[in-house]
Amino acid sequence: MSEENIDIPDNALTRCPKASFNMIRVARCAACPSFGGLADRFPGGQAPFARRYLVLCNAEPVKREVMELAEGGQE
């Protein structure tokens, strides 16, 4: 991950090993001592956050997929 500041959307979620692999907001990862940063799968690309980044987690060393929580219901 580069040293640039990355805006993490509120609806970005990932499975957390410290929360029994339940979904948590990616923004919470930044305060966790196990957080290893974000892996940019498409450096310089314009892909949406959830497609572009993976969470690097040292609690269970693996790159964690990011998903988006859909806001609102079906129309």
KOLNU-679353 format. One record per atom (N, C-alpha, C): residue number from 1; residue in one letter; atom name; x, y, z. Coordinates in Angstrom, 1 decimal, m for minus. Example, Ala and Ser with C-alpha at 12.3 -4.5 7.8 and 13.67 -1.06 7.14 Angstrom:
REM KOLNU-679353
+-----+------+------+--------+--------+--------+
| seq | type | atom |     xx |     yy |     zz |
+-----+------+------+--------+--------+--------+
|   1 |    a |    N |   13.2 |   m5.7 |    7.8 |
|   1 |    a |   CA |   12.3 |   m4.5 |    7.8 |
|   1 |    a |    C |   13.2 |   m3.3 |    7.8 |
|   2 |    s |    N |   12.8 |   m2.2 |    7.1 |
|   2 |    s |   CA |   13.7 |   m1.1 |    7.1 |
|   2 |    s |    C |   12.9 |    0.0 |    7.9 |
+-----+------+------+--------+--------+--------+
REM end
This chain:
REM KOLNU-679353
+-----+------+------+--------+--------+--------+
| seq | type | atom |     xx |     yy |     zz |
+-----+------+------+--------+--------+--------+
|   1 |    m |    N |    0.9 |   m1.2 |    0.0 |
|   1 |    m |   CA |    0.0 |    0.0 |    0.0 |
|   1 |    m |    C |    0.9 |    1.2 |    0.0 |
|   2 |    s |    N |    0.5 |    2.2 |   m0.8 |
|   2 |    s |   CA |    1.3 |    3.4 |   m0.8 |
|   2 |    s |    C |    0.9 |    4.2 |    0.5 |
|   3 |    e |    N |    1.7 |    5.3 |    0.7 |
|   3 |    e |   CA |    1.5 |    6.1 |    1.9 |
|   3 |    e |    C |    0.3 |    7.2 |    1.7 |
|   4 |    e |    N |   m0.3 |    7.1 |    0.5 |
|   4 |    e |   CA |   m1.4 |    8.1 |    0.3 |
|   4 |    e |    C |   m2.6 |    7.8 |    1.2 |
|   5 |    n |    N |   m3.4 |    8.8 |    1.5 |
|   5 |    n |   CA |   m4.6 |    8.6 |    2.3 |
|   5 |    n |    C |   m5.7 |    8.0 |    1.4 |
|   6 |    i |    N |   m6.3 |    7.0 |    1.8 |
|   6 |    i |   CA |   m7.4 |    6.4 |    1.0 |
|   6 |    i |    C |   m8.7 |    6.6 |    1.7 |
|   7 |    d |    N |   m9.7 |    7.1 |    1.1 |
|   7 |    d |   CA |  m11.0 |    7.3 |    1.6 |
|   7 |    d |    C |  m11.7 |    5.9 |    1.6 |
|   8 |    i |    N |  m12.1 |    5.4 |    2.8 |
|   8 |    i |   CA |  m12.8 |    4.2 |    2.9 |
|   8 |    i |    C |  m14.3 |    4.5 |    3.0 |
|   9 |    p |    N |  m15.1 |    4.0 |    2.0 |
|   9 |    p |   CA |  m16.5 |    4.3 |    2.1 |
|   9 |    p |    C |  m17.1 |    3.6 |    3.3 |
|  10 |    d |    N |  m18.2 |    4.2 |    3.9 |
|  10 |    d |   CA |  m18.9 |    3.7 |    5.0 |
|  10 |    d |    C |  m19.5 |    2.3 |    4.7 |
|  11 |    n |    N |  m19.8 |    2.0 |    3.5 |
|  11 |    n |   CA |  m20.5 |    0.8 |    3.1 |
|  11 |    n |    C |  m19.5 |   m0.3 |    2.8 |
|  12 |    a |    N |  m18.2 |   m0.1 |    2.9 |
|  12 |    a |   CA |  m17.2 |   m1.2 |    2.6 |
|  12 |    a |    C |  m17.1 |   m2.1 |    3.8 |
|  13 |    l |    N |  m17.3 |   m3.4 |    3.6 |
|  13 |    l |   CA |  m17.4 |   m4.4 |    4.6 |
|  13 |    l |    C |  m16.4 |   m5.5 |    4.3 |
|  14 |    t |    N |  m15.9 |   m6.2 |    5.4 |
|  14 |    t |   CA |  m15.0 |   m7.4 |    5.2 |
|  14 |    t |    C |  m15.3 |   m8.3 |    6.4 |
|  15 |    r |    N |  m14.9 |   m9.6 |    6.2 |
|  15 |    r |   CA |  m15.1 |  m10.6 |    7.2 |
|  15 |    r |    C |  m13.9 |  m10.5 |    8.2 |
|  16 |    c |    N |  m14.1 |  m10.4 |    9.5 |
|  16 |    c |   CA |  m13.1 |  m10.1 |   10.5 |
|  16 |    c |    C |  m12.9 |  m11.4 |   11.3 |
|  17 |    p |    N |  m11.6 |  m11.9 |   11.4 |
|  17 |    p |   CA |  m11.4 |  m13.1 |   12.2 |
|  17 |    p |    C |  m11.6 |  m12.8 |   13.7 |
|  18 |    k |    N |  m11.4 |  m11.6 |   14.1 |
|  18 |    k |   CA |  m11.5 |  m11.3 |   15.5 |
|  18 |    k |    C |  m13.0 |  m11.1 |   15.9 |
|  19 |    a |    N |  m13.9 |  m11.1 |   14.9 |
|  19 |    a |   CA |  m15.3 |  m11.0 |   15.2 |
|  19 |    a |    C |  m16.0 |  m12.3 |   14.6 |
|  20 |    s |    N |  m15.3 |  m13.4 |   14.8 |
|  20 |    s |   CA |  m15.9 |  m14.7 |   14.3 |
|  20 |    s |    C |  m16.2 |  m14.7 |   12.8 |
|  21 |    f |    N |  m15.4 |  m14.0 |   12.1 |
|  21 |    f |   CA |  m15.6 |  m13.8 |   10.6 |
|  21 |    f |    C |  m16.9 |  m13.2 |   10.2 |
|  22 |    n |    N |  m17.5 |  m12.5 |   11.2 |
|  22 |    n |   CA |  m18.7 |  m11.7 |   10.8 |
|  22 |    n |    C |  m18.3 |  m10.5 |   10.1 |
|  23 |    m |    N |  m19.2 |   m9.8 |    9.4 |
|  23 |    m |   CA |  m18.9 |   m8.6 |    8.6 |
|  23 |    m |    C |  m18.7 |   m7.4 |    9.5 |
|  24 |    i |    N |  m17.7 |   m6.7 |    9.2 |
|  24 |    i |   CA |  m17.4 |   m5.4 |    9.9 |
|  24 |    i |    C |  m17.1 |   m4.3 |    8.9 |
|  25 |    r |    N |  m17.2 |   m3.1 |    9.2 |
|  25 |    r |   CA |  m16.9 |   m2.0 |    8.3 |
|  25 |    r |    C |  m15.3 |   m1.9 |    8.2 |
|  26 |    v |    N |  m14.9 |   m1.8 |    7.0 |
|  26 |    v |   CA |  m13.4 |   m1.8 |    6.7 |
|  26 |    v |    C |  m12.8 |   m0.6 |    7.5 |
|  27 |    a |    N |  m13.5 |    0.5 |    7.6 |
|  27 |    a |   CA |  m13.0 |    1.7 |    8.3 |
|  27 |    a |    C |  m12.5 |    1.3 |    9.8 |
|  28 |    r |    N |  m13.2 |    0.3 |   10.4 |
|  28 |    r |   CA |  m12.8 |   m0.1 |   11.7 |
|  28 |    r |    C |  m11.4 |   m0.8 |   11.7 |
|  29 |    c |    N |  m11.0 |   m1.4 |   10.6 |
|  29 |    c |   CA |   m9.7 |   m2.1 |   10.5 |
|  29 |    c |    C |   m8.5 |   m1.2 |   10.8 |
|  30 |    a |    N |   m8.6 |    0.1 |   10.4 |
|  30 |    a |   CA |   m7.5 |    1.0 |   10.5 |
|  30 |    a |    C |   m7.1 |    1.1 |   12.0 |
|  31 |    a |    N |   m8.0 |    0.9 |   13.0 |
|  31 |    a |   CA |   m7.6 |    1.1 |   14.4 |
|  31 |    a |    C |   m7.2 |   m0.3 |   15.0 |
|  32 |    c |    N |   m7.2 |   m1.3 |   14.2 |
|  32 |    c |   CA |   m6.9 |   m2.7 |   14.8 |
|  32 |    c |    C |   m5.4 |   m2.9 |   14.7 |
|  33 |    p |    N |   m4.7 |   m3.5 |   15.7 |
|  33 |    p |   CA |   m3.3 |   m3.7 |   15.6 |
|  33 |    p |    C |   m2.9 |   m4.8 |   14.6 |
|  34 |    s |    N |   m3.9 |   m5.6 |   14.2 |
|  34 |    s |   CA |   m3.7 |   m6.6 |   13.1 |
|  34 |    s |    C |   m3.8 |   m6.1 |   11.7 |
|  35 |    f |    N |   m4.2 |   m4.9 |   11.6 |
|  35 |    f |   CA |   m4.4 |   m4.3 |   10.2 |
|  35 |    f |    C |   m3.0 |   m4.1 |    9.5 |
|  36 |    g |    N |   m2.9 |   m4.7 |    8.4 |
|  36 |    g |   CA |   m1.6 |   m4.6 |    7.6 |
|  36 |    g |    C |   m1.7 |   m3.6 |    6.4 |
|  37 |    g |    N |   m2.8 |   m2.9 |    6.3 |
|  37 |    g |   CA |   m3.0 |   m2.0 |    5.2 |
|  37 |    g |    C |   m4.0 |   m2.5 |    4.2 |
|  38 |    l |    N |   m4.0 |   m1.8 |    3.0 |
|  38 |    l |   CA |   m4.9 |   m2.2 |    1.9 |
|  38 |    l |    C |   m4.0 |   m2.6 |    0.7 |
|  39 |    a |    N |   m4.3 |   m3.7 |    0.0 |
|  39 |    a |   CA |   m3.6 |   m4.1 |   m1.2 |
|  39 |    a |    C |   m4.4 |   m3.5 |   m2.4 |
|  40 |    d |    N |   m3.8 |   m2.7 |   m3.2 |
|  40 |    d |   CA |   m4.4 |   m2.1 |   m4.4 |
|  40 |    d |    C |   m4.2 |   m3.1 |   m5.5 |
|  41 |    r |    N |   m5.3 |   m3.7 |   m5.9 |
|  41 |    r |   CA |   m5.3 |   m4.7 |   m7.0 |
|  41 |    r |    C |   m5.1 |   m4.0 |   m8.4 |
|  42 |    f |    N |   m5.5 |   m2.8 |   m8.5 |
|  42 |    f |   CA |   m5.5 |   m2.1 |   m9.8 |
|  42 |    f |    C |   m4.8 |   m0.7 |   m9.6 |
|  43 |    p |    N |   m3.5 |   m0.6 |   m9.3 |
|  43 |    p |   CA |   m2.9 |    0.7 |   m9.0 |
|  43 |    p |    C |   m3.2 |    1.7 |  m10.0 |
|  44 |    g |    N |   m3.6 |    2.9 |   m9.6 |
|  44 |    g |   CA |   m3.9 |    4.0 |  m10.5 |
|  44 |    g |    C |   m5.2 |    3.8 |  m11.2 |
|  45 |    g |    N |   m5.9 |    2.7 |  m11.0 |
|  45 |    g |   CA |   m7.1 |    2.4 |  m11.7 |
|  45 |    g |    C |   m8.3 |    3.2 |  m11.1 |
|  46 |    q |    N |   m9.4 |    3.1 |  m11.8 |
|  46 |    q |   CA |  m10.6 |    3.8 |  m11.4 |
|  46 |    q |    C |  m11.7 |    2.9 |  m10.9 |
|  47 |    a |    N |  m11.3 |    1.6 |  m10.6 |
|  47 |    a |   CA |  m12.3 |    0.6 |  m10.1 |
|  47 |    a |    C |  m12.9 |    1.1 |   m8.8 |
|  48 |    p |    N |  m14.2 |    0.7 |   m8.5 |
|  48 |    p |   CA |  m14.8 |    1.0 |   m7.2 |
|  48 |    p |    C |  m13.9 |    0.4 |   m6.1 |
|  49 |    f |    N |  m14.0 |    1.1 |   m4.9 |
|  49 |    f |   CA |  m13.2 |    0.7 |   m3.8 |
|  49 |    f |    C |  m13.3 |   m0.8 |   m3.5 |
|  50 |    a |    N |  m14.5 |   m1.4 |   m3.5 |
|  50 |    a |   CA |  m14.6 |   m2.8 |   m3.1 |
|  50 |    a |    C |  m14.0 |   m3.8 |   m4.1 |
|  51 |    r |    N |  m13.9 |   m3.4 |   m5.3 |
|  51 |    r |   CA |  m13.2 |   m4.2 |   m6.4 |
|  51 |    r |    C |  m11.7 |   m3.9 |   m6.3 |
|  52 |    r |    N |  m11.3 |   m2.7 |   m6.1 |
|  52 |    r |   CA |   m9.9 |   m2.3 |   m6.2 |
|  52 |    r |    C |   m9.0 |   m2.8 |   m5.0 |
|  53 |    y |    N |   m9.6 |   m2.8 |   m3.8 |
|  53 |    y |   CA |   m8.7 |   m3.1 |   m2.6 |
|  53 |    y |    C |   m9.0 |   m4.4 |   m1.9 |
|  54 |    l |    N |   m8.0 |   m4.9 |   m1.3 |
|  54 |    l |   CA |   m8.2 |   m6.1 |   m0.4 |
|  54 |    l |    C |   m7.6 |   m5.6 |    1.0 |
|  55 |    v |    N |   m8.2 |   m6.1 |    2.1 |
|  55 |    v |   CA |   m7.7 |   m5.8 |    3.4 |
|  55 |    v |    C |   m6.6 |   m6.8 |    3.7 |
|  56 |    l |    N |   m5.4 |   m6.3 |    4.2 |
|  56 |    l |   CA |   m4.3 |   m7.1 |    4.6 |
|  56 |    l |    C |   m4.5 |   m7.3 |    6.2 |
|  57 |    c |    N |   m4.7 |   m8.5 |    6.6 |
|  57 |    c |   CA |   m5.0 |   m8.8 |    8.0 |
|  57 |    c |    C |   m3.9 |   m9.7 |    8.6 |
|  58 |    n |    N |   m3.3 |   m9.3 |    9.7 |
|  58 |    n |   CA |   m2.3 |  m10.1 |   10.3 |
|  58 |    n |    C |   m2.8 |  m11.1 |   11.4 |
|  59 |    a |    N |   m4.1 |  m10.9 |   11.7 |
|  59 |    a |   CA |   m4.7 |  m11.8 |   12.7 |
|  59 |    a |    C |   m4.8 |  m13.2 |   12.1 |
|  60 |    e |    N |   m5.2 |  m13.3 |   10.9 |
|  60 |    e |   CA |   m5.3 |  m14.5 |   10.1 |
|  60 |    e |    C |   m4.7 |  m14.1 |    8.8 |
|  61 |    p |    N |   m3.4 |  m14.2 |    8.6 |
|  61 |    p |   CA |   m2.7 |  m13.7 |    7.4 |
|  61 |    p |    C |   m3.2 |  m14.1 |    6.1 |
|  62 |    v |    N |   m4.1 |  m13.3 |    5.6 |
|  62 |    v |   CA |   m4.7 |  m13.5 |    4.3 |
|  62 |    v |    C |   m5.2 |  m12.2 |    3.8 |
|  63 |    k |    N |   m5.3 |  m12.1 |    2.5 |
|  63 |    k |   CA |   m6.0 |  m10.9 |    2.0 |
|  63 |    k |    C |   m7.5 |  m11.1 |    2.0 |
|  64 |    r |    N |   m8.2 |  m10.1 |    2.6 |
|  64 |    r |   CA |   m9.6 |  m10.2 |    2.8 |
|  64 |    r |    C |  m10.3 |   m9.4 |    1.7 |
|  65 |    e |    N |  m11.3 |  m10.0 |    1.1 |
|  65 |    e |   CA |  m12.1 |   m9.4 |    0.1 |
|  65 |    e |    C |  m13.0 |   m8.3 |    0.8 |
|  66 |    v |    N |  m13.2 |   m7.2 |    0.1 |
|  66 |    v |   CA |  m14.0 |   m6.1 |    0.5 |
|  66 |    v |    C |  m15.3 |   m6.2 |   m0.3 |
|  67 |    m |    N |  m16.4 |   m6.0 |    0.4 |
|  67 |    m |   CA |  m17.8 |   m6.0 |   m0.2 |
|  67 |    m |    C |  m18.4 |   m4.7 |    0.1 |
|  68 |    e |    N |  m19.5 |   m4.4 |   m0.6 |
|  68 |    e |   CA |  m20.2 |   m3.2 |   m0.4 |
|  68 |    e |    C |  m21.6 |   m3.5 |    0.1 |
|  69 |    l |    N |  m22.0 |   m2.7 |    1.1 |
|  69 |    l |   CA |  m23.4 |   m2.8 |    1.7 |
|  69 |    l |    C |  m24.3 |   m2.0 |    0.8 |
|  70 |    a |    N |  m25.3 |   m2.5 |    0.2 |
|  70 |    a |   CA |  m26.2 |   m1.8 |   m0.6 |
|  70 |    a |    C |  m27.1 |   m0.9 |    0.3 |
|  71 |    e |    N |  m27.1 |    0.4 |    0.0 |
|  71 |    e |   CA |  m27.9 |    1.3 |    0.7 |
|  71 |    e |    C |  m29.3 |    1.4 |    0.2 |
|  72 |    g |    N |  m30.3 |    1.3 |    1.1 |
|  72 |    g |   CA |  m31.7 |    1.4 |    0.6 |
|  72 |    g |    C |  m32.1 |    0.0 |    0.2 |
|  73 |    g |    N |  m33.4 |   m0.1 |   m0.1 |
|  73 |    g |   CA |  m34.0 |   m1.4 |   m0.6 |
|  73 |    g |    C |  m34.2 |   m1.4 |   m2.1 |
|  74 |    q |    N |  m34.8 |   m2.4 |   m2.5 |
|  74 |    q |   CA |  m35.2 |   m2.5 |   m3.9 |
|  74 |    q |    C |  m36.3 |   m1.6 |   m4.2 |
|  75 |    e |    N |  m36.2 |   m1.0 |   m5.3 |
|  75 |    e |   CA |  m37.2 |    0.0 |   m5.7 |
|  75 |    e |    C |  m38.4 |   m0.7 |   m6.4 |
+-----+------+------+--------+--------+--------+
REM end
